[in-house]
């Protein structure tokens, strides 16, 4: 699938549904965001933001856009660039955002996917909390492929996990016994220790 194919499929999915999407960003907004975070954005990511929409559509609770007019995620409580810079603060310790990872979408319960802006193809990585901080796994080898899958109707959120077993529990809504799946993220673990 080419970048052009992926962008066309994304536009078509947005047009065929009631998904909300922000107006595309302009080149000046991209340049300001790149300047704020200190690195260039991958070509496909820039095309997504400027040719399709500046967030508000897509997997999870929606692709997070760039300031000033992009979609903002309520849980971040900041613009994309401010959230990145706050996450890079050394006081975040084991929860510090690795250099080059921009928030892409929120899955809820504190789990986010990111676009890795420092790889040749901008891959998608997702984190999950563990005892000593955050653990990252490659969710998709490229952002274009991942969003192309989403545009074709694949539940990319469900595809990120595999069921490893079940545990007994009580359903908090019904108060009845329930078997809850235990899951683990698929994908190779990514070590970002060189990006602190």
VOPAGU-2260 file (C-alpha; in pm, 1 decimal, decimal comma):
REM VOPAGU-2260
SITE   aa  ch    i         X         Y         Z
SITE  UNK   A    0       0,0       0,0       0,0
SITE  UNK   A    1     141,3     338,5     -95,9
SITE  UNK   A    2     111,4     652,1     115,4
SITE  UNK   A    3    -130,8     791,9    -142,9
SITE  UNK   A    4    -347,3     478,5    -116,9
SITE  UNK   A    5    -354,8     500,4     262,7
SITE  UNK   A    6    -447,3     870,2     260,2
SITE  UNK   A    7    -728,0     810,1       9,4
SITE  UNK   A    8    -868,1     521,2     217,0
SITE  UNK   A    9    -858,5     734,5     533,4
SITE  UNK   A   10   -1039,8    1021,7     359,0
SITE  UNK   A   11   -1301,2     777,9     227,5
SITE  UNK   A   12   -1361,9     624,9     571,1
SITE  UNK   A   13   -1402,0     968,4     728,9
SITE  UNK   A   14   -1643,8    1076,2     451,9
SITE  UNK   A   15   -1853,5     758,3     479,2
SITE  UNK   A   16   -1902,0     780,0     853,9
SITE  UNK   A   17   -2001,8    1030,6    1117,5
SITE  UNK   A   18   -1644,2    1059,7    1238,7
SITE  UNK   A   19   -1553,9    1412,0    1332,7
SITE  UNK   A   20   -1230,5    1548,0    1195,7
SITE  UNK   A   21   -1060,4    1882,3    1238,1
SITE  UNK   A   22    -973,0    2093,7     937,9
SITE  UNK   A   23    -628,4    2016,7     797,0
SITE  UNK   A   24    -331,1    2199,1     945,5
SITE  UNK   A   25    -127,5    2439,3     736,2
SITE  UNK   A   26     247,5    2428,2     670,4
SITE  UNK   A   27     310,7    2706,1     923,3
SITE  UNK   A   28     143,4    2507,5    1203,5
SITE  UNK   A   29     358,0    2204,4    1116,2
SITE  UNK   A   30     674,7    2416,9    1115,9
SITE  UNK   A   31     585,7    2567,9    1457,1
SITE  UNK   A   32     512,2    2223,5    1604,1
SITE  UNK   A   33     838,4    2080,2    1467,3
SITE  UNK   A   34    1029,0    2376,7    1608,4
SITE  UNK   A   35     862,9    2333,3    1949,3
SITE  UNK   A   36     956,1    1964,2    1982,4
SITE  UNK   A   37    1296,6    1994,0    1815,7
SITE  UNK   A   38    1268,9    1745,4    1526,6
SITE  UNK   A   39    1110,3    1711,1    1183,0
SITE  UNK   A   40     791,6    1510,5    1145,1
SITE  UNK   A   41     786,1    1215,0     904,9
SITE  UNK   A   42     653,4    1289,9     557,0
SITE  UNK   A   43     343,7    1069,9     584,4
SITE  UNK   A   44     251,5    1220,9     923,0
SITE  UNK   A   45     277,9    1573,1     776,6
SITE  UNK   A   46      62,7    1470,0     480,6
SITE  UNK   A   47    -195,3    1319,7     717,0
SITE  UNK   A   48    -215,4    1643,2     916,9
SITE  UNK   A   49    -217,7    1876,3     616,2
SITE  UNK   A   50    -408,4    1679,3     350,9
SITE  UNK   A   51    -660,6    1478,8     553,4
SITE  UNK   A   52    -730,2    1632,6     894,1
SITE  UNK   A   53    -552,6    1773,4    1196,1
SITE  UNK   A   54    -679,6    1490,6    1414,5
SITE  UNK   A   55   -1018,9    1409,0    1558,7
SITE  UNK   A   56   -1072,2    1086,3    1361,4
SITE  UNK   A   57    -927,8     739,5    1378,5
SITE  UNK   A   58    -838,3     470,8    1628,7
SITE  UNK   A   59    -890,6     498,8    2002,0
SITE  UNK   A   60   -1042,4     830,5    2100,4
SITE  UNK   A   61    -910,4     993,1    1782,8
SITE  UNK   A   62    -581,8    1101,2    1631,3
SITE  UNK   A   63    -435,3    1389,3    1831,4
SITE  UNK   A   64    -363,7    1697,4    1620,1
SITE  UNK   A   65    -108,9    1976,0    1640,1
SITE  UNK   A   66    -170,9    2326,4    1773,4
SITE  UNK   A   67    -330,9    2565,9    1737,9
SITE  UNK   A   68    -642,3    2405,0    1586,4
SITE  UNK   A   69    -581,7    2030,6    1603,7
SITE  UNK   A   70    -781,8    1779,9    1804,6
SITE  UNK   A   71    -677,1    1781,1    2169,9
SITE  UNK   A   72    -714,1    1477,6    2392,3
SITE  UNK   A   73    -881,2    1559,7    2723,7
SITE  UNK   A   74    -657,5    1322,7    2921,1
SITE  UNK   A   75    -340,8    1498,0    2806,0
SITE  UNK   A   76    -477,2    1830,5    2931,8
SITE  UNK   A   77    -233,1    2006,2    2695,2
SITE  UNK   A   78    -160,3    2054,9    2327,9
SITE  UNK   A   79      34,3    1779,9    2155,0
SITE  UNK   A   80     357,1    1979,7    2164,5
SITE  UNK   A   81     315,2    2084,7    2528,0
SITE  UNK   A   82     232,2    1726,4    2630,4
SITE  UNK   A   83     547,5    1604,1    2453,1
SITE  UNK   A   84     765,0    1865,3    2625,8
SITE  UNK   A   85     607,7    1791,8    2966,7
SITE  UNK   A   86     667,0    1420,2    2911,3
SITE  UNK   A   87    1031,7    1489,5    2831,3
SITE  UNK   A   88    1086,8    1658,4    3168,9
SITE  UNK   A   89    1351,5    1459,6    3361,4
SITE  UNK   A   90    1129,9    1471,7    3672,3
SITE  UNK   A   91     897,9    1221,1    3499,0
SITE  UNK   A   92    1156,0     953,5    3583,1
SITE  UNK   A   93    1060,4     608,2    3454,0
SITE  UNK   A   94     753,3     760,6    3288,0
SITE  UNK   A   95     954,4    1006,0    3078,2
SITE  UNK   A   96     850,5    1011,4    2712,8
SITE  UNK   A   97    1130,9     884,1    2488,8
SITE  UNK   A   98    1273,7    1141,1    2248,6
SITE  UNK   A   99    1090,3    1138,9    1916,2
SITE  UNK   A  100     763,5     976,1    2029,0
SITE  UNK   A  101     458,5    1195,5    1969,1
SITE  UNK   A  102     123,5    1105,2    2119,1
SITE  UNK   A  103     -94,2     962,7    1842,5
SITE  UNK   A  104    -412,1     841,4    2013,6
SITE  UNK   A  105    -552,4     757,9    2355,0
SITE  UNK   A  106    -693,7     410,6    2424,9
SITE  UNK   A  107    -820,4     495,7    2773,5
SITE  UNK   A  108    -694,9     383,9    3114,1
SITE  UNK   A  109    -370,9     575,9    3060,1
SITE  UNK   A  110    -266,7     382,9    2748,5
SITE  UNK   A  111    -146,9     574,6    2441,3
SITE  UNK   A  112     -11,3     494,3    2100,1
SITE  UNK   A  113     264,2     711,6    1954,9
SITE  UNK   A  114     415,7     786,4    1618,0
SITE  UNK   A  115     790,2     728,7    1628,4
SITE  UNK   A  116     926,3    1027,0    1438,6
SITE  UNK   A  117    1288,3     910,0    1449,7
SITE  UNK   A  118    1258,7     589,4    1249,1
SITE  UNK   A  119    1289,1     577,1     869,4
SITE  UNK   A  120     928,7     461,9     839,0
SITE  UNK   A  121     726,1     626,7    1115,2
SITE  UNK   A  122     626,1     319,9    1314,1
SITE  UNK   A  123     347,0     309,1    1571,1
SITE  UNK   A  124     433,2     206,6    1926,9
SITE  UNK   A  125     203,7     166,0    2225,6
SITE  UNK   A  126     285,0     168,8    2591,6
SITE  UNK   A  127     146,0     -17,1    2887,8
SITE  UNK   A  128     227,5      43,0    3250,7
SITE  UNK   A  129     448,5    -207,1    3428,5
SITE  UNK   A  130     616,0    -221,0    3769,7
SITE  UNK   A  131     908,7       1,2    3677,5
SITE  UNK   A  132     749,9     252,2    3441,8
SITE  UNK   A  133     622,6     212,1    3088,8
SITE  UNK   A  134     689,1     -72,0    2849,0
SITE  UNK   A  135     666,5      -4,9    2475,8
SITE  UNK   A  136     577,0    -245,7    2197,3
SITE  UNK   A  137     573,5    -196,6    1823,2
SITE  UNK   A  138     209,7    -183,7    1722,1
SITE  UNK   A  139     268,8    -139,6    1349,5
SITE  UNK   A  140     573,8    -113,4    1124,9
SITE  UNK   A  141     444,0     211,0     972,9
SITE  UNK   A  142     180,7     474,4    1041,8
SITE  UNK   A  143      53,3     453,0     683,2
SITE  UNK   A  144      -1,0      76,9     708,4
SITE  UNK   A  145    -169,3     104,7    1051,8
SITE  UNK   A  146    -412,3     378,1     945,0
SITE  UNK   A  147    -472,8     199,2     615,3
SITE  UNK   A  148    -579,1    -108,2     813,3
SITE  UNK   A  149    -805,9     108,9    1030,1
SITE  UNK   A  150    -954,6     269,6     717,4
SITE  UNK   A  151   -1042,4     -79,4     588,4
SITE  UNK   A  152   -1237,0    -154,5     906,7
SITE  UNK   A  153    -976,2    -348,1    1104,8
SITE  UNK   A  154   -1012,5    -296,5    1480,9
SITE  UNK   A  155    -649,8    -196,6    1529,8
SITE  UNK   A  156    -706,2    -156,7    1904,1
SITE  UNK   A  157    -816,6    -516,7    1941,5
SITE  UNK   A  158    -534,5    -636,0    1717,2
SITE  UNK   A  159    -275,9    -494,6    1960,4
SITE  UNK   A  160    -347,3    -754,6    2228,9
SITE  UNK   A  161    -355,2   -1129,0    2272,1
SITE  UNK   A  162    -546,6   -1314,2    2542,8
SITE  UNK   A  163    -308,5   -1506,3    2769,0
SITE  UNK   A  164    -562,0   -1646,4    3014,5
SITE  UNK   A  165    -859,0   -1563,9    3231,7
SITE  UNK   A  166    -912,9   -1463,0    3593,7
SITE  UNK   A  167   -1216,6   -1478,4    3817,6
SITE  UNK   A  168   -1370,2   -1153,3    3924,4
SITE  UNK   A  169   -1690,1    -964,1    3986,9
SITE  UNK   A  170   -1845,8    -758,4    3710,2
SITE  UNK   A  171   -1854,3    -404,6    3854,9
SITE  UNK   A  172   -2173,7    -321,0    3666,2
SITE  UNK   A  173   -2381,5    -630,9    3742,0
SITE  UNK   A  174   -2219,9    -747,6    4066,2
SITE  UNK   A  175   -2213,9   -1102,8    3923,6
SITE  UNK   A  176   -1912,5   -1336,4    3892,0
SITE  UNK   A  177   -1728,3   -1297,1    3565,1
SITE  UNK   A  178   -1423,7   -1442,2    3389,1
SITE  UNK   A  179   -1200,7   -1152,4    3283,6
SITE  UNK   A  180    -941,2   -1205,3    3012,0
SITE  UNK   A  181    -581,2   -1128,4    3091,9
SITE  UNK   A  182    -408,6    -976,6    2793,5
SITE  UNK   A  183     -62,1    -883,3    2680,2
SITE  UNK   A  184      44,7    -650,8    2403,9
SITE  UNK   A  185     151,4    -812,6    2079,6
SITE  UNK   A  186     454,8    -682,9    1899,1
SITE  UNK   A  187     822,9    -670,9    1970,4
SITE  UNK   A  188     922,6    -480,6    2281,1
SITE  UNK   A  189    1107,4    -160,2    2199,9
SITE  UNK   A  190    1395,3     -38,4    2414,7
SITE  UNK   A  191    1413,7     339,1    2418,8
SITE  UNK   A  192    1688,5     363,3    2682,3
SITE  UNK   A  193    1907,3     538,8    2422,5
SITE  UNK   A  194    1644,3     809,7    2381,1
SITE  UNK   A  195    1629,4     952,4    2732,3
